Amino acid sequence: MRPRHVGVSAAQPSDPGRPMNEFRMLLRAKRLAQHPPPLWKVKLVIGVIVLLLAIAGIERFVGWPDWMTLEPAGRPHIAR
């Protein structure tokens, strides 16, 4: 098992209990500014966000279709 270091340098983005180090965030922002993602990836992410917002808007203003609603099954009965 790997020893766990205590302090700010041990903060990992995957560790939900600790915030990400500000210096590490600045380094990631610098790398993103120097090497931006390809245009197709940006369009893909924006397209997914627009699609999800459209689905949420339709659900909010039009309603949820009845065929997608699950009926409550109740408690399962155990045969004795």
Rosetta constraint file for C-alpha pairs under 8 A:
AtomPair CA 4 CA 10 HARMONIC 7.71 0.50
AtomPair CA 5 CA 9 HARMONIC 7.96 0.50
AtomPair CA 5 CA 10 HARMONIC 5.80 0.50
AtomPair CA 6 CA 10 HARMONIC 6.25 0.50
AtomPair CA 7 CA 11 HARMONIC 7.52 0.50
AtomPair CA 8 CA 21 HARMONIC 6.73 0.50
AtomPair CA 9 CA 21 HARMONIC 7.40 0.50
AtomPair CA 11 CA 15 HARMONIC 6.89 0.50
AtomPair CA 11 CA 18 HARMONIC 5.94 0.50
AtomPair CA 11 CA 19 HARMONIC 6.69 0.50
AtomPair CA 11 CA 20 HARMONIC 5.82 0.50
AtomPair CA 11 CA 21 HARMONIC 6.38 0.50
AtomPair CA 12 CA 18 HARMONIC 7.39 0.50
AtomPair CA 12 CA 19 HARMONIC 7.85 0.50
AtomPair CA 12 CA 20 HARMONIC 6.22 0.50
AtomPair CA 12 CA 21 HARMONIC 7.99 0.50
AtomPair CA 13 CA 18 HARMONIC 8.00 0.50
AtomPair CA 13 CA 19 HARMONIC 7.40 0.50
AtomPair CA 13 CA 20 HARMONIC 5.65 0.50
AtomPair CA 20 CA 24 HARMONIC 7.21 0.50
AtomPair CA 20 CA 25 HARMONIC 7.07 0.50
AtomPair CA 21 CA 25 HARMONIC 6.40 0.50
AtomPair CA 22 CA 26 HARMONIC 6.28 0.50
AtomPair CA 23 CA 27 HARMONIC 6.29 0.50
AtomPair CA 24 CA 28 HARMONIC 6.24 0.50
AtomPair CA 25 CA 29 HARMONIC 6.17 0.50
AtomPair CA 26 CA 30 HARMONIC 6.10 0.50
AtomPair CA 27 CA 31 HARMONIC 6.19 0.50
AtomPair CA 28 CA 32 HARMONIC 6.11 0.50
AtomPair CA 29 CA 33 HARMONIC 6.10 0.50
AtomPair CA 30 CA 34 HARMONIC 6.15 0.50
AtomPair CA 31 CA 35 HARMONIC 5.89 0.50
AtomPair CA 31 CA 36 HARMONIC 7.91 0.50
AtomPair CA 32 CA 36 HARMONIC 5.14 0.50
AtomPair CA 32 CA 37 HARMONIC 7.50 0.50
AtomPair CA 37 CA 41 HARMONIC 6.51 0.50
AtomPair CA 37 CA 42 HARMONIC 6.90 0.50
AtomPair CA 38 CA 42 HARMONIC 6.69 0.50
AtomPair CA 39 CA 43 HARMONIC 6.16 0.50
AtomPair CA 40 CA 44 HARMONIC 6.01 0.50
AtomPair CA 41 CA 45 HARMONIC 6.22 0.50
AtomPair CA 42 CA 46 HARMONIC 6.17 0.50
AtomPair CA 43 CA 47 HARMONIC 5.87 0.50
AtomPair CA 44 CA 48 HARMONIC 6.18 0.50
AtomPair CA 45 CA 49 HARMONIC 6.25 0.50
AtomPair CA 46 CA 50 HARMONIC 6.13 0.50
AtomPair CA 47 CA 51 HARMONIC 6.07 0.50
AtomPair CA 48 CA 52 HARMONIC 6.15 0.50
AtomPair CA 49 CA 53 HARMONIC 6.15 0.50
AtomPair CA 50 CA 54 HARMONIC 6.06 0.50
AtomPair CA 51 CA 55 HARMONIC 6.24 0.50
AtomPair CA 52 CA 56 HARMONIC 6.13 0.50
AtomPair CA 53 CA 57 HARMONIC 5.99 0.50
AtomPair CA 54 CA 58 HARMONIC 6.12 0.50
AtomPair CA 55 CA 59 HARMONIC 6.14 0.50
AtomPair CA 56 CA 60 HARMONIC 6.02 0.50
AtomPair CA 57 CA 61 HARMONIC 6.05 0.50
AtomPair CA 57 CA 62 HARMONIC 7.97 0.50
AtomPair CA 58 CA 62 HARMONIC 5.30 0.50
AtomPair CA 58 CA 63 HARMONIC 6.79 0.50
AtomPair CA 59 CA 63 HARMONIC 4.65 0.50
AtomPair CA 59 CA 64 HARMONIC 5.44 0.50
AtomPair CA 60 CA 64 HARMONIC 7.94 0.50
AtomPair CA 64 CA 68 HARMONIC 7.30 0.50
AtomPair CA 64 CA 69 HARMONIC 7.64 0.50
AtomPair CA 65 CA 69 HARMONIC 6.96 0.50
